[in-house]
Amino acid sequence: MRVAMIGTGYVGLVSGVCFADFGHEVTCVDKDGAKIAALDRGEMPIYEPGLDDLVETNVRAGRLNFTTALKPAVKAADAVFIAVGTPSRRGDGHADLTFVHDAAREIARAIDGFTVVITKSTVPVGTGDEVERIIRETRPDCDCAVVSNPEFLREGAAIRDFKHPDRIVVGCADARAREVMSEIYRPLYLNRAPLMFTDRRTAELIKYAANAFLATKITFINEIADLAEKVGADVQEIARGIGLDNRIGGKFLHAGPGFGGSCFPKDTVALLKTGQDNEAPLRVVEAVVAVNDARKRAMARKVAAALGGAVRGKTVAVLGLTFKPNTDDMREAPSIPLITALQDMGAAVRAYDPAGMEQAKKELGKVTFCHDAYSCAEGASALVIVTEWEQFRALDFARLKDLMAKPVLVDLRNIYSPEEVARHGFAYTSVGRRGNNV
Ligand SMILES: NC(=O)c1ccc[n+]([C@@H]2O[C@H](COP(=O)([O-])OP(=O)(O)OC[C@H]3O[C@@H](n4cnc5c(N)ncnc54)[C@H](O)[C@@H]3O)[C@@H](O)[C@H]2O)c1
């Protein structure tokens, strides 16, 4: 199959290279010339484990190429995926569909012969209808089918997720399009990944329902963590105790500083808007959004409490800035409101992240960026683990103690055991566990 991928970001690039790896001929298109030039030089515009090798292999095999020219790529394609951004619209929180609609218009002008146009971006229910309307209005003569195929990959494990998905959801009414989609995903189907066909609106809503449900699980365990702290229980044991129940499942039950990232925050809010517009308010999701928003700054108060109540004039060292490990993505990272709140309280902040420093510098002002965990800890009255990168899991506590003004560790990801940290002479605060100093 000849595939054009419109938008070469976290989703488009990973999907494009994986499709090429399945044996399809893929052209990744992006209007960002710098991104395409970097890819042509063999440089990855994002940090994603394993991506550079897979890109190199498939470029070398002649199955993958990059361009800013949408027209020839679409003209030659059997299937055109739209994988452009759908950020929150400023002011009202609806998904901003400008990029999707613009892409649809450009695609329509270039279509040649029967072409399947597939929305992979996360888009509100009904967007497929609008994409189809735009295409038919722009090119009344064109032969195409518009399909929804939401993406469920997670940054940091994106290639694995794409190649071993729990399911592939395809919303499609056209028999020819169904054949094309089956052919594109055939290698995964052979691996027994369930290929679920449904109607387009249902496929669109499945994506939002999935993200909202996962965000709810995280928020639920975060509130249980707060209660556990108050009553002297341990949230990790609670998560295990409930997660072993197959009806609940153990994933997404890690208490922490609240969810962030490029998807959950914007998708939960966009789903609320869809609910309101359709007079079907989603009260549970409303609570999730409100609780999660409040939690991020509450984490700064937790740090202040670990420092005896006041942070003014003190230095706080922050380890991990990206919204999760193994990505450089800083979108809606919990580190941002945490650091801002600490600064508002009068703290000086030092920070280190293994992959997100470049992005973080654009988001955060007045932070001293350091080159590793130890230089970050120098002179700090507290060390705060915000993102659980592997390299923070075995810190040299003796070394840290020498470097820091005070041996105080705030572990917002519960990666250490309270006993272990106490043995090293550190005061320790984590989330929802016994043995917290505060
Ligand atoms: N990031 C994730 O983990 C993830 C997971 C699942 C779904 N999604 C969804 O996938 C979509 C894309 O997300 P992302 O994180 O990859 O975004 P991104 O911002 O990393 O990438 C989008 C790319 O599209 C390009 N683009 C925009 N308009 C274009 C056009 N007309 N022609 C060519 N290129 C164009 C931009 O230059 C950008 O490089 C979003 O809807 C998102 O919600 C993201």
The ligand as an SDF file (V2000), in Angstrom:
LIG
                    3D

 44 48  0  0  0  0  0  0  0  0999 V2000
    1.2610   12.3720   21.3870 N   0  0  0  0  0  0  0  0  0  0  0  0
    0.5990   11.2780   21.7300 C   0  0  0  0  0  0  0  0  0  0  0  0
    1.0380   10.4900   22.5780 O   0  0  0  0  0  0  0  0  0  0  0  0
   -0.7280   10.9540   21.0870 C   0  0  0  0  0  0  0  0  0  0  0  0
   -1.2940    9.6890   21.2530 C   0  0  0  0  0  0  0  0  0  0  0  0
   -2.5100    9.4020   20.6340 C   0  0  0  0  0  0  0  0  0  0  0  0
   -3.1440   10.3690   19.8770 C   0  0  0  0  0  0  0  0  0  0  0  0
   -2.5750   11.6090   19.7370 N   0  0  0  0  0  0  0  0  0  0  0  0
   -3.2460   12.5900   18.8800 C   0  0  0  0  0  0  0  0  0  0  0  0
   -2.5840   12.6160   17.6250 O   0  0  0  0  0  0  0  0  0  0  0  0
   -2.6010   13.9430   17.0790 C   0  0  0  0  0  0  0  0  0  0  0  0
   -1.1940   14.4150   16.8020 C   0  0  0  0  0  0  0  0  0  0  0  0
   -0.5070   14.5160   18.0240 O   0  0  0  0  0  0  0  0  0  0  0  0
    1.0690   14.7160   18.0850 P   0  0  0  0  0  0  0  0  0  0  0  0
    1.4530   14.6350   19.5220 O   0  0  0  0  0  0  0  0  0  0  0  0
    1.7200   13.8020   17.1120 O   0  0  0  0  0  0  0  0  0  0  0  0
    1.1770   16.2420   17.5650 O   0  0  0  0  0  0  0  0  0  0  0  0
    2.4940   17.0340   17.1270 P   0  0  0  0  0  0  0  0  0  0  0  0
    2.2010   18.4530   17.4370 O   0  0  0  0  0  0  0  0  0  0  0  0
    3.7050   16.3750   17.6870 O   0  0  0  0  0  0  0  0  0  0  0  0
    2.5650   16.8370   15.5440 O   0  0  0  0  0  0  0  0  0  0  0  0
    1.6560   17.3860   14.6450 C   0  0  0  0  0  0  0  0  0  0  0  0
    2.4270   17.7530   13.3750 C   0  0  0  0  0  0  0  0  0  0  0  0
    1.4980   18.0850   12.3500 O   0  0  0  0  0  0  0  0  0  0  0  0
    2.1000   19.0760   11.5260 C   0  0  0  0  0  0  0  0  0  0  0  0
    1.0540   19.6940   10.7090 N   0  0  0  0  0  0  0  0  0  0  0  0
    0.0220   20.4680   11.1030 C   0  0  0  0  0  0  0  0  0  0  0  0
   -0.7350   20.8110   10.0460 N   0  0  0  0  0  0  0  0  0  0  0  0
   -0.1760   20.2570    8.9460 C   0  0  0  0  0  0  0  0  0  0  0  0
   -0.4920   20.2320    7.5710 C   0  0  0  0  0  0  0  0  0  0  0  0
   -1.5720   20.8560    7.0750 N   0  0  0  0  0  0  0  0  0  0  0  0
    0.3180   19.5510    6.7320 N   0  0  0  0  0  0  0  0  0  0  0  0
    1.4060   18.9160    7.1980 C   0  0  0  0  0  0  0  0  0  0  0  0
    1.7430   18.8830    8.4940 N   0  0  0  0  0  0  0  0  0  0  0  0
    0.9740   19.5440    9.3590 C   0  0  0  0  0  0  0  0  0  0  0  0
    2.7990   19.9760   12.5190 C   0  0  0  0  0  0  0  0  0  0  0  0
    3.8180   20.7450   11.9090 O   0  0  0  0  0  0  0  0  0  0  0  0
    3.3510   18.9470   13.5210 C   0  0  0  0  0  0  0  0  0  0  0  0
    4.6800   18.5610   13.1820 O   0  0  0  0  0  0  0  0  0  0  0  0
   -3.3620   14.7960   18.1010 C   0  0  0  0  0  0  0  0  0  0  0  0
   -4.7200   14.8410   17.7380 O   0  0  0  0  0  0  0  0  0  0  0  0
   -3.2120   14.0200   19.3860 C   0  0  0  0  0  0  0  0  0  0  0  0
   -4.2560   14.2620   20.2970 O   0  0  0  0  0  0  0  0  0  0  0  0
   -1.3790   11.9120   20.3020 C   0  0  0  0  0  0  0  0  0  0  0  0
  1  2  1  0
  2  3  2  0
  2  4  1  0
  4  5  1  0
  4 44  2  0
  5  6  2  0
  6  7  1  0
  7  8  2  0
  8  9  1  0
  8 44  1  0
  9 10  1  0
  9 42  1  0
 10 11  1  0
 11 12  1  0
 11 40  1  0
 12 13  1  0
 13 14  1  0
 14 15  2  0
 14 16  1  0
 14 17  1  0
 17 18  1  0
 18 19  2  0
 18 20  1  0
 18 21  1  0
 21 22  1  0
 22 23  1  0
 23 24  1  0
 23 38  1  0
 24 25  1  0
 25 26  1  0
 25 36  1  0
 26 27  1  0
 26 35  1  0
 27 28  2  0
 28 29  1  0
 29 30  1  0
 29 35  2  0
 30 31  1  0
 30 32  2  0
 32 33  1  0
 33 34  2  0
 34 35  1  0
 36 37  1  0
 36 38  1  0
 38 39  1  0
 40 41  1  0
 40 42  1  0
 42 43  1  0
M  CHG  2   8   1  16  -1
M  END
$$$$
